[in-house]
């Protein structure tokens, strides 16, 4: 929580003040084609004059490129096979922009937000190309990966079969706490006729699952509707964020087996693949007997792939979003 704001508003200005050129890309902006997102960001920062040309090449239909035969760095004989995967084209353009970078002298920090997208199987070819390009430029290109799925990032850097295995150390992002609340209360006190008690603000922060975004909404409500008081602002905020943040749709989009296991995780259950779990899944499907052992295994994998839960250790999972966990625990 808050990592993107930190990167954009705090980290990048500090890095630029130290003389670094910063290239920021959020792979969620183009989740289905992260290679294009990353190559475009590099081109705009390193070789802006050629960006328009590179972008057109990325957008050009494959058949048109194939017919023209104009793809830098690809042998004519292998062009058809290469163009079968657009990720390889992005890899070629990555080499182009890295060649341009080699002619410069400016140190660069590449900031890849939601980097776990690179761990998807369909992005493996580009991920390998990216690592190779960065490996030989470690002295001049520093890389900061950030992501919202701890489980996927641990796999991305900790599994030997992954392109970025052992490439970077994984550090948890420190969450905001009492200092943040205190600072916000001081701001409110400086502009509001009715000062907000720190004890009320801390209690509200806890009830809002220590989520800065939700707390800011709470403060907005408190300031714009002063006659409601602190409790009224909290009640409004909880109803707004927990009922209208898409939790209902997120729940409805899950398969019955996924819902059962998610409810068990919210309850604090640890045996998610045993007879109780398989029996509850079977009952949810209208079956008279437990489902096969593979069913809860597949459900847990789907939940992790969707960044809904994180595996802490063997058989132990937790929600990525505590607000969603609270919603699941209290849903009717």
Secondary structure, 3 states (H helix, E strand, C coil): CCHHHHHHHHHHHHHHHCCCEEEEEEHHHHHHHHHHHHHHHHHHHHCHHHHHHHHHHHHCCHHHHHHHCCCCCCCHHHHHHHHCCHHHHHHHHHHHHHHHHHCCCCCEEEEEECHHHHHCHHHHHHHHHHHHHHHCCCCCEEEEECCCCHHHHHHHHHCCCCCCCCCCCCCCCCCCCHHHHHHHHHHHHHHCCCCCCHHHHHHHHHHCCCCHHHHHHHHHHHHHCHHHHHHHHHHHHHHHHHHCCCHHHHHHCCCHHHHHHHHHHHHCCCCCCCHHHHHHHHHHCCCCCCCCHHHHHHHHHHHHHCCCEEEEECCEEEECCHHHHHHHHHCC
